Amino acid sequence: VNFALFSENATKVELCLFDENENETRIELPSRSEDGIWSGYLPDAKPGMRYGYRVDGPYDPDRGMRFNPNKLLIDPYARQLDREFEWNDDYLASYPNDKKSKNTADTGRIAPKAIIQDPEALKAVGTVEKPNVPWNQTVVYETHAKGFTIKHPDVPAADKGKFAGMANPEVMKYIDEQGISSVELLPVQAFATDEAVAKNGLSNYWGYEPIAYFAPHPDYGDPVEFKKMVNAYHAAGKEVIMDVVYNHVGEGDAHTQMLSLKGIDSAYYFVHNQNDKSEYRNETGCGNALDMTKPMARRLAVDSLRYWAEEMGVDGFRFDLATVMGRGREGDPANRDFDKNHPFYEALRNDPVLSKCKLIAEPWDCGAGGYQVGNFQKNWMQWNDRFRDDTRRFWCGNEGFAAKMAQRMTASDDMKNEGERMSPSVNFVTAHDGFTAKDLWSYEQKHNEANPWHNTDGANQNFGRNWGHEGYRDEGLDEFRNKMVRNLEATLLMASGVPMRLAGDEFNRSQNGNNNPYCQDNETSWVNWDKISDRDVKSAEMVGFMTKLRREHPVLGNVDYFDGQPVDDKGTKDITFIRPDGQEMTGGDWQPFAKTLSYVLAGEKTKKDGKPADDDFMVIMNAHNGEVDFRTPPAPNGQKWEVAFDTAHLGVEKLPVEQREIRDGNYRAQPHSVVVLQAVREENRQKQRQNQTASVLAQMKNKHFSR
């Protein structure tokens, strides 16, 4: 086996081998290339052997250098680790009372070690062809590999909380029934837990502290199990998207845990404070930022992304704090401005593998000028927090947001790149970071007391409303809140752009008001399948129906901007905004106090390139406290309007067409509700839903939790 490690400033690199009793053998790497790559060949190395590195060089914090051979370091290219990281003060780079001191405690026995891989093991798993789901068919489902399955009653004990659990047939049947195309997993690359969390008896749950970019987190499974999971999703026609963190690593600030890159070459890999090189510049809120102006830092990131995409079959990546990787200019360390043509982004765009992957940016960070929504290259999709915030405020009943919602439902033209028809917007109303949908309508204040920060962490402004009191005490109010959750989901799924759903929102999952449970690896964050009620099941069934409706109808799955132009020879516009009296809105109708929005989507918009016209749809959003009567405009070609779904009437979507048909041209929208009407073309009638047996969720509940 060849071993190689890059360190521009090191003077000595030792390969450290460990036997089953943690006895260590050190072998100095004999060769150093001109560009700083240390290497050596070990003829007797075999798969399963565990190893790490010790790196020596100047200890000069004022120059950003903190070499310390007392610390065993993880190979940045390690494919597997032998254990999870567990906090120990011996990992500290310096002693707490002297930030420039050198902590000489040895970490050889406690540090995670890399495991040499058998190159044939992954080959034996095989590869299932990627489904390559187009953006207009994509519905992302953000979830957690451990939290989604650890309490699932149909997952065997040995697979709970593992990659194998995510690939369990019952889990996948549920995801399929929900209409999901692409499962997005919170970080699954090996990660650490920081000191403050560990010393409060907690652990890193979300995983945004990576320590080995090529290795899966040991608690979730090994590389073979990960690839088997990906293959299972591909076989089912579904994608796997990884949430990845290349803006920082899980080594804290310059003084905290030394696990890998900090000890390999701190001066090279990290962005430093220009006024004090002994300190890192913290643009991420996590203590450090990787310096992507450095070629070998970019290479590490790109090589690992290619490994997950090529070897493991991953379909796409969501980049945490993606703007950080676009900061800085090579050779000018004082310049930390954002550049959408940064060499890191260019490397992804020009890579023959990664350029074909789904790339999703979280387009902001904690530094000055870090908010860059809409400012990425056109090959990127971007999280749209404007959609989230405007949607929440509209459904809170705030005045002045009907016009804003018209913009959000039509793909957010404030993110439009000149000359582009396709919107880069990834719409979402909730995510891992913040309240769940149910909590958004149950708490007006965050309740993060279980975290180590005395309720000072997490967002203070959530644009939610509890509709009476904090928390859960009132069954009647609880069902109203469930309807408000359905309103959020309906808004998300009917909007143009790519929707991202948060797993569990469909059945009203709660985190008891915690809007930052990053350190709650417990029932606060896990999906509690056993707590799902009969009405939760019905809510989930409706949300699943909405999702499938979107994916079955191109006019709903639209990711392009509208232009208000005719789509047929009758002058039918691609979208027409409608007043409650059924007439097209004019400029004077956009009143700042309006709390309703309704519009018609023309199915003729999809009739091109030999594709047939879709059905027409009328979307009605009523955020008023009272009922609103809507006069339906004439349906095209003599068709009749039918109720596709109504968030105020659970189960209406399952009724026979005769009971859903609107006969007198009027529909009464209930307070705080979303209604979608559908004018089905006769040639599309055979596509209509069939009566189904009990849903996967209902069957699971009846089997395991019936009372």
Secondary structure, 3 states (H helix, E strand, C coil): CEEEEECCCCCEEEEEEECCCCCEEEEECCEECCCCEEEEECCCCCCCCEEEEEEECCEEHHHCEECCCCCCECCCCCCCECCCCCCCHHHECCCCCCCCCCCCCCCCCCCCCEECCCHHHHHHHCCCCCCCCCHHHCCEEEECCCCCCCCCCCCCHHHCCCHHHHCCHHHHHHHHHCCCCEEEECCCEEECCCHHHHCCCCCCCCCCCEEEEEEECCCCCCHHHHHHHHHHHHHCCCEEEEEECCCCCCCCCCCCECCCHHHHHHHHHECEECCEEEEECCCCCCCCCECCCCHHHHHHHHHHHHHHHHHCCCCEEEECCCCHHHECECCECCCCCECCCCHHHHHHHHCCCHHHCEEEECCCCCCCCCCCCCCCCCCCEEEEHHHHHHHHHHHCCCCCCHHHHHHHHECCHHHCCCCCCECCEEECCCCCCCCCHHHHCCCCCCCCCCCCCCCCCCCCCCCCCCCCCCCCCCHHHHHHHHHHHHHHHHHHHHCECEEEEECCHHHCCCCCCCCCCCCCCCCCCCCCHHHCCHHHHHHHHHHHHHHHHHHHCCCCCCCECCCCCECCCCCCECEEEECCCCCECCHHHCCCCCCEEEEEECHHHHCCCCCCCCCEEEEEEECCCCCEEEECCCCHHHCCEEEEEECCCCCHHHCCHHHHECCCCEEEECCCEEEEEEECCHHHHHHCCCCCCCCHHHHHHHHHCCC
